Structures are given as structure tokens and as C-alpha cells.
Amino acid sequence: MGGGTGTGKSYYRDHEVPMDASTLKIFHHVNNRVSERLLTWPKGVDFITTNESLESIVNALEPTAEDTVLAICGCGDQPFALAQTGARVHAVDYKKEQIAYAKRRARLAELGRHVDFLSVSRSAPGDANNLRYLANEERWRRIRANINKISFHHADIFKLPRSLHRTYTKIYLSNAITYSGRTPKDREIEQLIRVLQPNGLLYLAVKTDHIEFSAYARERLRVDVSLTYDARRTEKTWTPSVYRRV
Ligand SMILES: C[S@@+](CC[C@H](N)C(=O)[O-])C[C@H]1O[C@@H](n2cnc3c(N)ncnc32)[C@H](O)[C@@H]1O
């Protein structure tokens, strides 16, 4: 079965992802809308959609209303997904355009503009599973209900401003540790570990099994095998690891 119902090219094929009827409806709307938006890439924005599995991130970190999460912001999808069950999420990005973009999407969520919220972030094929994930009506209701739990900060996660110096129960680091723009120094990673509470979780989306952590980091972080397994089961692009703070 083909994807979109309109005249434009279909970017997401619905046979790839089983969906209930209401999710499918939203999915078709976005499919049609995306083709109109292909040429409107927002200026200065590097990521308009995530290339990581939202399902993996949420299943592995299992955020709850008791959590305070520090998260890389990127396009906003990850903080939106992490906040859906009421966790307080502090989303940081050192690119101000990413913060502005994610805030714009948060505003669309506040206004209840589901198709705009979804299609503003879609201009390339390849993330049909994430689109299905965010198109789900119940999840959209939860994201909207908790949108005010997310705060956005223009900051380097490895050089946190004073206002973000607190203890976090979970950290979503995406692939910031191996990000091409800047490799963090050992002491910067150690500072980040210091803000993670004992027994807290750290999610890393990397492409390798081997990260050269310093002795300090190795002493304090243990791979959580079961959560890492959960994350890798649904993540097909990255090789995520989930660490627990000792
Ligand atoms: C880590 S990148 C990679 C893309 C990611 N895999 C995704 O799917 O979105 C995501 C975002 O992290 C931001 N970023 C990278 N290193 C950072 C750092 N040290 N502090 C804050 N933001 C960072 C980039 O500006 C980008 O918007």
C-alpha cells in the first residue's frame, strides 16, 4: 500500500509501520505536508529531525514525573519524548538556532497544532518510526500536557552555566561526546558525571562500543546491560549505551 493520500510524493510508507486509525490519519497529513516544506529548511538549523530512535531513548531511560533530566536538545524531539510522562527536562544546545527551532515547536504543541508540530521537523525520509511515535494521539496528548516541564537553554552541556548546576537523575547525551564539532576534554566529561546523581542513568548514542573514558569516569559509570540491550533492540542507526552512576 502506498503512503500519502495527496498528489505530492510520499515520504513515509505506511506499510513499514503498523498504526491505529487516528495515528495513520495524522501520518498521511504529515506525508502530504512534507513535500510542500522540502525547500524551507530553517536558516542555521543543523537538525530538523532526529536520526536516533525515540522509542529506544524513552524505553531505556524510562522517565517518570520524579525525574529531572538534562538532555541535548537538537531538533527538540528527544526532550519532547522525554517529558511525556511528566519528567522535568532541561534541554540544552550550544547552537542558538536549534534552541529557537525547538522552542517554536514547543509553541506549536501548546497551540495543539499537531500536523505543524510534526511536519515542521520533517523534510527527509528515513525516520518513519519516529514520526509514528510522535503522531500517536495519546502520546501527543501527554506531550502537550507536559510541554511546560521542558526548559530550553542555549549552553554547552560540558560547560553548564550556574543556573543548571543541580543534580539530575538522568542525562541524555545523544552523540555529543563524539560530535564532530568538538570533542570534550576528560575533565568536562567528569564535570557532567558530577551532576548525575548516584544510581542515575546516562544515555549515549554512539557508533562504537568502545569509548576511552578517563579513570575517574570508569570508576563512576557502569554499563547497564539490560537497559543497553533495550536501547539497541530498537535503535538501528546508532549503538547506544546506557550507563549507571555508581
Ligand atoms: C549531538 S547532535 C547529533 C544529532 C543527533 N544524533 C540527533 O539525532 O539529533 C544534536 C545536537 O547536539 C548539539 N550539541 C553537540 N554537542 C553539544 C554540546 N557539547 N553541548 C550542547 N549541545 C551540543 C548540536 O548543536 C545538535 O543540535
The ligand as a MOL file (V3000), in Angstrom:
LIG
                    3D

  0  0  0     0  0            999 V3000
M  V30 BEGIN CTAB
M  V30 COUNTS 27 29 0 0 0
M  V30 BEGIN ATOM
M  V30 1 C 24.6730 15.6370 19.2240 0
M  V30 2 S 23.9670 16.3340 17.7340 0 CHG=1
M  V30 3 C 23.6230 14.9470 16.7120 0
M  V30 4 C 22.3220 14.6950 16.1480 0
M  V30 5 C 21.5690 13.6200 16.8520 0
M  V30 6 N 22.0440 12.3080 16.5670 0
M  V30 7 C 20.1210 13.7640 16.5370 0
M  V30 8 O 19.5590 12.8070 16.1040 0
M  V30 9 O 19.5860 14.8300 16.7300 0 CHG=-1
M  V30 10 C 22.4510 17.0110 18.2890 0
M  V30 11 C 22.5950 18.4050 18.7860 0
M  V30 12 O 23.5860 18.4580 19.7900 0
M  V30 13 C 24.1600 19.7450 19.7870 0
M  V30 14 N 25.4210 19.6180 20.5190 0
M  V30 15 C 26.5110 18.8980 20.1910 0
M  V30 16 N 27.4450 18.9750 21.1520 0
M  V30 17 C 26.9130 19.7590 22.1330 0
M  V30 18 C 27.3860 20.2130 23.3960 0
M  V30 19 N 28.6160 19.9140 23.8350 0
M  V30 20 N 26.5770 20.9840 24.1520 0
M  V30 21 C 25.3470 21.3400 23.7010 0
M  V30 22 N 24.8490 20.9480 22.5120 0
M  V30 23 C 25.6190 20.1610 21.7280 0
M  V30 24 C 24.2580 20.1130 18.3180 0
M  V30 25 O 24.2870 21.5170 18.1450 0
M  V30 26 C 22.9930 19.4680 17.7540 0
M  V30 27 O 21.9520 20.3780 17.6610 0
M  V30 END ATOM
M  V30 BEGIN BOND
M  V30 1 1 1 2
M  V30 2 1 2 3
M  V30 3 1 2 10
M  V30 4 1 3 4
M  V30 5 1 4 5
M  V30 6 1 5 6
M  V30 7 1 5 7
M  V30 8 2 7 8
M  V30 9 1 7 9
M  V30 10 1 10 11
M  V30 11 1 11 12
M  V30 12 1 11 26
M  V30 13 1 12 13
M  V30 14 1 13 14
M  V30 15 1 13 24
M  V30 16 1 14 15
M  V30 17 1 14 23
M  V30 18 2 15 16
M  V30 19 1 16 17
M  V30 20 1 17 18
M  V30 21 2 17 23
M  V30 22 1 18 19
M  V30 23 2 18 20
M  V30 24 1 20 21
M  V30 25 2 21 22
M  V30 26 1 22 23
M  V30 27 1 24 25
M  V30 28 1 24 26
M  V30 29 1 26 27
M  V30 END BOND
M  V30 END CTAB
M  END
